[in-house]
Amino acid sequence: MALDPLIESTTTWISELIADYAAARGWKPGTDYRLFAEPVCRWGNVAFILLVREIDESRSREIFLDLWRIQREKRALEPELDLAETNLLVRSFEQVKEGGSYSIHPGYREVTLDTPLPSAPVAPAGVSPNAR
């Protein structure tokens, strides 16, 4: 089933924003960070989980707030831009390894600049986000 164009454009826009943010910090995709998305077409939104290799809880909040500010500033510069609603969680690779409420459920798909749309299934809960 094809994704709604609004969901597709939102996923691409957020993926690019996060890739730019990561590159500015010297993070390498797959090694230092990974991005997962779950499009929820019936509600018209996209949920994202950003995994960062080495962060603690306070740094996780700082990254979230940085990204929130950046996306608001970018959207203000492009008032004609139509995006779906989004949610973002920032977690460490270690938190996901712990499982439980930190697990990434199977509805999420990994997103990269090479594959900006959710396309491949996520590894089952308990599988290391380091596995390739």
C-alpha positions, -999 to 999 in steps of 0.1 A, spaced: 0 0 0 14 34 -10 20 60 17 0 92 17 21 119 -1 20 141 31 34 113 52 61 107 25 72 143 24 71 147 61 93 116 66 118 128 40 119 164 55 124 151 91 150 126 79 170 153 62 167 176 92 181 149 115 208 139 91 219 176 89 219 179 127 239 146 130 264 156 104 270 190 121 279 170 153 302 146 134 278 116 139 280 89 113 247 72 102 244 36 114 274 39 137 266 70 159 229 73 152 200 55 136 165 69 128 133 49 128 98 60 116 63 47 119 38 63 96 3 63 110 -17 71 79 -51 69 95 -42 96 119 -20 115 95 11 115 116 46 100 117 63 89 149 101 89 149 127 74 172 162 87 171 189 64 185 221 80 195 251 58 204 263 75 236 239 98 255 225 100 289 189 110 299 198 147 302 216 147 268 186 130 253 163 158 264 188 184 251 189 167 216 151 166 215 149 203 224 175 212 198 157 193 171 123 208 182 138 243 179 155 237 146 124 223 130 103 252 142 128 277 128 130 259 95 92 257 92 89 294 100 111 301 69 88 279 48 53 288 57 39 271 26 54 238 37 27 213 45 38 186 69 20 159 89 21 159 127 52 143 141 64 127 174 100 122 183 117 101 210 154 102 215 170 71 230 205 56 234 215 23 217 219 10 252 183 18 262 170 -2 233 192 -31 242 175 -31 276 142 -37 260 109 -33 278 94 2 272 126 12 253 120 -15 227 113 -4 191 81 -23 180 78 -39 146 57 -10 131 88 12 130 111 11 99 147 24 97 150 56 77 182 68 60 190 94 34 194 66 9 160 52 18 141 81 33 108 63 34 100 35 58 108 4 38 125 -23 58 114 -41 89 130 -34 122 149 -61 140 128 -78 166 129 -65 202 160 -75 220 182 -75 189 211 -50 192 207 -18 173 244 -23 165 237 -54 145 239 -50 107 
